[in-house]
Amino acid sequence: MKKLTLSLALLLSANIHALDLDKSVQQSLPKLNQLYLHLHQNPELSYQEEQTGKRLAKELEQLGFDVTSNVGGFGVVGLYKNGNGPTVMIRADTDGLPIVEQTGKAYASKVKVLDKHNNQVGVMHGCAHDIHMTSMIGTAEQLMKHKDQWQGTLMMVAQPAEEVGGGAKAMIKEGLFKQFAKPDYVLGLHTSASLPAGQVAIAPGYALANVDSVDISVKGKGGHGAYPHTTIDPVVLASRIVLGLQTITSREISPLKPSVITVGSIHGGSKHNIISNEVKLQLTLRSYDPAVREQQIAAIKRLTAGIAQSAGLDESLYPEVLVHESESIPSTYNNPELATRMTKSIKQELGDSQVVKAEPVMAGEDFGLFGRTEENIPITIFWLGGVEPSSYQAAMQSGEPLPSLHSSKFAPDYELAVHTGVRAMTASAIDLFKQ
C-alpha cells in the first residue's frame, strides 16, 4: 500500500511540475525575447565573442551563479551547488557567422566587422546560437526558480568558437572538467531549420559527424600552353585526383559505413595559355566511425601520390596533403541511455507528439568533444525545431525548400523555439538531478 501511495504521489508531482513549468516559462518569455533580440543584433565572430561572454556572465551572476569568464577564449562557466546530488552541465555555443543577413526582419543584424584576413564582412547568427544562448539562460532561470525540485550541482557553459571547431577544445584544455567540476551528464541543444518550432528531435547514438578540413597542393611542371608535351600539367593531375577521390567512398569504404569526401574549392593557373606549376584543392571529409576517418585520410594520401607517380613526377613533387588537425572535430555520439531518458522527460513535458526520433546528419558539432575526454561523460544534444509552423506546413505541401542553417535568410520562430527549448532542457535537467 505504501509503494502504491508513493507512486501516485510521484505521478501527481510530475504532472503538477509540467503544468507549472509551462506557466513559469511563459512568464519569463518577455525578458528572454529581449535577450534574444539583443544577442541577434549584436553577433560576434569566432574568437571575438567578448561582449557576448560579458552579457552571459552578467545574466548568470544575477541569477546567483559563481561565474568565471574568459575560459578557453571568451567562454563562460557558471556553477551553482544546490545540495548533494549529480552534476549536470548545460552548454550553449556563442559565436556568429560571417554572413550578411537578408531576412528582412526589423531586428536583423546590421553588424559589419573585419575578419582575420582584414576583410569587411557582415555578421549574423545564421546557426541560431542566439536561440541556444537564450535557452540556456532561460533554463538557468527556471532551475533557480524551482530549486525545491532538484539537488546537485548545475554547471552552465557558454562555449565560444564552435563554428571553427576550436572552442570546446580550448575549454577542455584549460581544465573545464578539472578546474570547475566533472559533470555526470552533459546536455545541449541545436536549432533545426527542418523541424517546426514547438517540436524536439533526438537521435540516440551517432547524431553528427567527424569533420576534417584537408588541403591538397598538386604540383606540376609548368610551361607554354602551346607545348603541353614539355610540361606536367597540374590542372590535369588535379582533375584526375578529383575524380579519383570519388572512388574512396564508393569502392574502398563499406557501404554500411557513412562517408563523404567533398572537394569544395579548386584553384590553379593565371592565364589562358600558361600551364601552371601548382593547383590547390580544399576538401571536407565527413564520417561517424573514427576508423573510417583514418581510412579516408590514408586513401587520399595514397591516391594522390599514385597519380603523381603515374604522371612521371619526382617524389619530391608529389602532392602535399595537409589535414588541419586544429579544425578537426570528432563525431557527436549521443549516449543511448541518456538520450532515452531525455526523450522520456521531454515527452512528459511537451507531449508525445512533439518529440520525434532524429536521423544522424553529416554536419559537425564540437559538442561531441565533451563526451570524448578521459572522464568518458555521457552526453546528448537534441534538435530544437526552429521553423515557424505555418511556414513549415506550406513548405511541406509545396515542396519548396526552407532556408537552411547558415543561410542569410534563415529566420527562426524564436519565441516558440525558446519557449520549447527552455521547457525541454529544464525538464531533462530536473529529472536527471532526481535520478
LOVOZA-726773 format. One line per 2 residues: for each residue x, y, z of C-alpha. Coordinates in nm, 2 decimals, decimal comma, m for minus. Example, Ala and Ser with C-alpha at 12.3 -4.5 7.8 and 13.67 -1.06 7.14 Angstrom:
<rs>
1,23/m0,45/0,78 | 1,37/m0,11/0,71
</rs>
This chain:
<rs>
0,00/0,00/0,00 | 0,29/0,24/0,09
0,45/0,17/m0,25 | 0,12/0,25/m0,43
0,07/0,57/m0,24 | 0,43/0,68/m0,31
0,39/0,60/m0,69 | 0,06/0,80/m0,70
0,23/1,09/m0,52 | 0,52/1,09/m0,76
0,29/1,08/m1,07 | 0,09/1,37/m0,93
0,40/1,57/m0,86 | 0,53/1,52/m1,21
0,20/1,64/m1,37 | 0,19/1,95/m1,15
0,56/2,02/m1,23 | 0,49/2,00/m1,60
0,20/2,24/m1,58 | 0,38/2,49/m1,35
0,69/2,48/m1,57 | 0,49/2,58/m1,88
0,34/2,87/m1,69 | 0,67/2,97/m1,54
0,84/2,98/m1,88 | 0,56/3,19/m2,02
0,61/3,45/m1,75 | 0,98/3,47/m1,83
0,93/3,50/m2,21 | 0,92/3,88/m2,24
1,26/3,91/m2,08 | 1,40/3,62/m2,27
1,27/3,76/m2,60 | 1,46/4,09/m2,52
1,77/3,89/m2,45 | 1,74/3,70/m2,78
1,69/4,03/m2,98 | 2,00/4,18/m2,81
2,21/3,87/m2,90 | 2,08/3,85/m3,25
2,15/4,22/m3,32 | 2,50/4,20/m3,17
2,66/3,88/m3,31 | 3,04/3,83/m3,28
3,26/3,61/m3,49 | 3,45/3,31/m3,36
3,73/3,41/m3,11 | 3,58/3,76/m3,09
3,28/3,69/m2,86 | 3,40/3,92/m2,58
3,08/4,13/m2,54 | 2,86/3,82/m2,58
3,06/3,65/m2,30 | 3,02/3,95/m2,07
2,65/3,96/m2,12 | 2,60/3,59/m2,05
2,83/3,62/m1,74 | 2,62/3,91/m1,62
2,29/3,71/m1,67 | 2,43/3,41/m1,47
2,57/3,63/m1,19 | 2,23/3,79/m1,15
2,08/3,45/m1,11 | 2,32/3,37/m0,83
2,58/3,16/m1,01 | 2,95/3,16/m0,93
3,08/3,28/m1,26 | 3,42/3,26/m1,43
3,48/3,44/m1,76 | 3,75/3,41/m2,03
3,77/3,03/m2,02 | 3,92/2,89/m2,34
3,89/3,24/m2,50 | 3,57/3,42/m2,42
3,40/3,12/m2,27 | 3,19/3,14/m1,95
3,14/2,89/m1,68 | 2,86/2,93/m1,41
2,83/2,69/m1,12 | 2,56/2,66/m0,86
2,56/2,40/m0,59 | 2,21/2,31/m0,45
2,29/2,04/m0,20 | 2,42/1,69/m0,27
2,35/1,52/m0,60 | 2,47/1,47/m0,96
2,64/1,74/m1,16 | 2,46/1,84/m1,48
2,63/2,06/m1,74 | 2,43/2,25/m1,99
2,62/2,40/m2,29 | 2,54/2,67/m2,54
2,76/2,80/m2,82 | 2,81/3,17/m2,87
2,97/3,27/m3,20 | 2,81/3,41/m3,51
2,90/3,36/m3,88 | 3,04/3,59/m4,15
2,71/3,63/m4,33 | 2,52/3,95/m4,43
2,17/3,89/m4,30 | 1,89/3,91/m4,57
1,58/3,80/m4,37 | 1,41/4,14/m4,40
1,33/4,13/m4,03 | 1,31/4,46/m3,84
1,55/4,32/m3,59 | 1,80/4,19/m3,85
2,17/4,21/m3,77 | 2,35/4,51/m3,93
2,69/4,43/m3,78 | 2,99/4,45/m4,00
3,35/4,38/m3,88 | 3,69/4,30/m4,01
3,77/3,93/m4,02 | 4,11/3,77/m3,96
4,21/3,85/m4,32 | 4,12/4,22/m4,27
3,82/4,19/m4,50 | 3,50/4,36/m4,40
3,22/4,10/m4,35 | 2,87/4,10/m4,22
2,79/3,90/m3,91 | 2,48/3,70/m3,84
2,37/3,43/m3,60 | 2,29/3,22/m3,90
2,32/2,90/m3,70 | 2,08/3,02/m3,43
2,34/3,03/m3,15 | 2,13/3,33/m3,02
1,85/3,08/m2,95 | 2,09/2,84/m2,79
2,22/3,11/m2,55 | 1,88/3,24/m2,47
1,75/2,89/m2,40 | 2,05/2,83/m2,17
1,98/3,15/m1,97 | 1,61/3,07/m1,96
1,69/2,71/m1,83 | 1,92/2,85/m1,56
1,64/3,09/m1,45 | 1,39/2,81/m1,43
1,62/2,58/m1,23 | 1,69/2,86/m0,99
1,32/2,93/m0,95 | 1,24/2,57/m0,89
1,54/2,48/m0,66 | 1,30/2,27/m0,44
1,26/2,03/m0,74 | 1,63/1,92/m0,76
1,95/1,87/m0,57 | 2,31/1,87/m0,71
2,54/2,10/m0,90 | 2,43/2,29/m1,20
2,71/2,38/m1,45 | 2,62/2,63/m1,72
2,88/2,66/m2,00 | 2,88/2,93/m2,27
3,13/2,80/m2,53 | 3,29/3,02/m2,79
3,43/2,93/m3,14 | 3,20/2,64/m3,22
3,19/2,73/m3,59 | 3,56/2,68/m3,63
3,59/2,37/m3,41 | 3,81/2,54/m3,16
3,60/2,64/m2,86 | 3,53/2,30/m2,69
3,90/2,20/m2,73 | 4,02/2,52/m2,57
3,78/2,50/m2,27 | 3,87/2,14/m2,21
4,24/2,21/m2,24 | 4,21/2,49/m1,98
4,07/2,24/m1,74 | 3,69/2,27/m1,77
3,63/1,93/m1,60 | 3,92/1,96/m1,36
3,92/2,32/m1,26 | 3,54/2,36/m1,22
3,35/2,03/m1,20 | 3,33/1,69/m1,36
2,97/1,65/m1,49 | 2,78/1,33/m1,46
2,58/1,44/m1,77 | 2,64/1,70/m2,04
2,33/1,83/m2,23 | 2,30/2,06/m2,53
2,05/2,16/m2,80 | 2,08/2,28/m3,15
1,82/2,46/m3,36 | 1,69/2,28/m3,66
1,60/2,45/m3,99 | 1,39/2,15/m4,10
1,17/2,10/m3,79 | 0,88/2,31/m3,69
0,91/2,52/m3,38 | 0,74/2,35/m3,08
0,89/2,01/m3,16 | 1,21/1,84/m3,05
1,40/1,56/m3,22 | 1,66/1,33/m3,06
1,90/1,08/m3,23 | 2,03/0,81/m2,99
2,39/0,71/m3,09 | 2,57/0,89/m3,37
2,40/1,23/m3,42 | 2,66/1,44/m3,60
2,98/1,36/m3,80 | 3,35/1,36/m3,78
3,47/1,67/m3,97 | 3,81/1,73/m4,13
3,94/2,01/m4,35 | 4,21/1,89/m4,59
4,43/2,09/m4,83 | 4,59/1,93/m5,13
4,87/2,11/m5,32 | 4,91/1,94/m5,66
5,25/2,01/m5,81 | 5,35/2,00/m6,18
5,60/2,14/m6,43 | 5,46/2,45/m6,59
5,52/2,59/m6,94 | 5,35/2,73/m7,25
5,00/2,61/m7,32 | 5,10/2,56/m7,69
5,36/2,29/m7,58 | 5,19/2,07/m7,33
5,43/1,78/m7,41 | 5,71/1,97/m7,24
5,52/2,01/m6,92 | 5,34/1,80/m6,65
5,01/1,98/m6,62 | 4,89/2,01/m6,26
4,54/2,10/m6,38 | 4,50/1,76/m6,54
4,65/1,59/m6,24 | 4,41/1,78/m6,01
4,12/1,68/m6,23 | 4,23/1,31/m6,21
4,25/1,35/m5,83 | 3,91/1,50/m5,80
3,76/1,21/m6,00 | 3,97/0,95/m5,81
3,86/1,08/m5,47 | 3,50/0,98/m5,56
3,60/0,61/m5,56 | 3,72/0,61/m5,20
3,37/0,62/m5,06 | 3,21/0,42/m5,34
3,48/0,14/m5,37 | 3,70/0,14/m5,06
3,48/0,20/m4,76 | 3,20/m0,03/m4,66
2,86/0,09/m4,78 | 2,74/0,03/m4,43
2,97/0,30/m4,30 | 2,88/0,66/m4,38
3,15/0,86/m4,56 | 3,15/1,19/m4,75
3,45/1,34/m4,94 | 3,37/1,67/m5,09
3,60/1,90/m5,30 | 3,48/2,24/m5,21
3,74/2,45/m5,38 | 3,99/2,42/m5,67
4,23/2,70/m5,78 | 4,51/2,70/m6,03
4,66/2,88/m6,32 | 4,67/3,25/m6,41
4,61/3,28/m6,79 | 4,46/3,10/m7,09
4,79/2,99/m7,24 | 5,00/2,92/m6,94
5,03/2,58/m6,78 | 5,09/2,65/m6,41
5,32/2,48/m6,16 | 5,05/2,42/m5,90
4,68/2,37/m5,83 | 4,52/2,38/m5,48
4,23/2,18/m5,37 | 4,03/2,22/m5,04
3,83/1,92/m4,91 | 3,59/1,85/m4,63
3,57/1,49/m4,50 | 3,27/1,35/m4,31
3,22/1,02/m4,13 | 3,10/0,88/m3,80
3,34/0,59/m3,73 | 3,69/0,70/m3,63
3,83/0,41/m3,83 | 3,66/0,54/m4,14
3,81/0,88/m4,09 | 4,16/0,73/m4,08
4,08/0,52/m4,39 | 3,97/0,84/m4,58
4,29/1,02/m4,50 | 4,52/0,73/m4,58
4,34/0,67/m4,91 | 4,37/1,03/m5,01
4,75/1,03/m4,95 | 4,79/0,70/m5,14
4,57/0,80/m5,43 | 4,73/1,15/m5,48
5,08/1,01/m5,47 | 4,99/0,73/m5,71
4,85/0,98/m5,97 | 5,16/1,20/m5,94
5,39/0,89/m5,99 | 5,18/0,78/m6,29
5,24/1,12/m6,45 | 5,62/1,09/m6,41
5,67/1,34/m6,13 | 5,97/1,31/m5,90
5,88/1,20/m5,55 | 5,98/1,55/m5,42
5,69/1,69/m5,63 | 5,42/1,45/m5,51
5,11/1,63/m5,38 | 5,12/1,77/m5,03
4,82/1,66/m4,82 | 4,76/1,88/m4,52
4,49/1,78/m4,26 | 4,40/2,08/m4,04
4,41/1,90/m3,71 | 4,32/2,22/m3,52
3,99/2,23/m3,70 | 3,91/1,86/m3,69
3,63/1,76/m3,46 | 3,50/1,41/m3,37
3,15/1,28/m3,43 | 2,89/1,35/m3,17
2,77/1,03/m3,01 | 2,46/1,07/m2,80
2,48/0,82/m2,51 | 2,18/0,59/m2,59
2,07/0,56/m2,23 | 2,09/0,93/m2,16
1,91/1,01/m2,49 | 1,63/0,77/m2,40
1,60/0,93/m2,05 | 1,58/1,27/m2,20
1,33/1,16/m2,46 | 1,11/1,04/m2,18
1,15/1,36/m1,98 | 1,08/1,59/m2,28
0,77/1,38/m2,39 | 0,63/1,42/m2,03
0,68/1,80/m2,06 | 0,58/1,87/m2,42
0,36/1,57/m2,51 | 0,44/1,26/m2,71
0,35/1,42/m3,04 | 0,61/1,69/m3,00
0,91/1,47/m2,97 | 1,04/1,27/m3,27
1,33/1,05/m3,34 | 1,60/1,23/m3,54
1,82/1,07/m3,81 | 2,20/1,12/m3,79
2,33/1,40/m4,01 | 2,67/1,47/m4,17
2,70/1,82/m4,02 | 2,96/1,87/m3,75
2,94/2,00/m3,39 | 3,23/2,02/m3,14
2,98/1,94/m2,86 | 3,09/1,58/m2,92
3,43/1,66/m2,76 | 3,27/1,68/m2,42
3,20/1,31/m2,44 | 3,54/1,21/m2,56
3,76/1,32/m2,27 | 3,93/1,07/m2,03
3,63/1,12/m1,80 | 3,40/0,94/m2,05
3,10/1,15/m1,97 | 2,75/1,07/m2,11
2,64/1,35/m2,35 | 2,33/1,42/m2,55
2,24/1,70/m2,78 | 1,88/1,74/m2,92
1,74/1,92/m3,22 | 1,51/2,21/m3,13
1,25/2,30/m3,40 | 1,31/2,65/m3,54
1,07/2,68/m3,84 | 0,75/2,89/m3,80
0,48/2,61/m3,80 | 0,27/2,76/m4,08
0,57/2,82/m4,30 | 0,68/2,46/m4,23
0,34/2,32/m4,34 | 0,34/2,54/m4,65
0,68/2,41/m4,75 | 0,58/2,05/m4,69
0,28/2,10/m4,92 | 0,45/2,29/m5,19
0,79/2,11/m5,19 | 0,97/2,44/m5,17
1,30/2,41/m4,98 | 1,32/2,60/m4,65
1,62/2,83/m4,57 | 1,89/2,62/m4,42
2,11/2,68/m4,12 | 2,40/2,91/m4,23
2,16/3,08/m4,48 | 2,14/3,46/m4,49
1,76/3,41/m4,50 | 1,72/3,18/m4,20
1,48/3,35/m3,96 | 1,36/3,11/m3,69
1,04/3,14/m3,49 | 1,25/3,24/m3,19
0,97/3,30/m2,94 | 0,82/2,95/m2,98
1,17/2,79/m3,01 | 1,30/2,95/m2,69
0,98/2,86/m2,51 | 1,01/2,50/m2,62
1,39/2,48/m2,56 | 1,37/2,61/m2,20
1,09/2,37/m2,11 | 1,26/2,07/m2,27
1,60/2,14/m2,12 | 1,47/2,23/m1,77
1,26/1,92/m1,76 | 1,55/1,70/m1,87
1,78/1,85/m1,61 | 1,54/1,82/m1,32
1,47/1,46/m1,40 | 1,84/1,38/m1,42
1,90/1,55/m1,08 | 1,62/1,34/m0,93
1,76/1,02/m1,07
</rs>
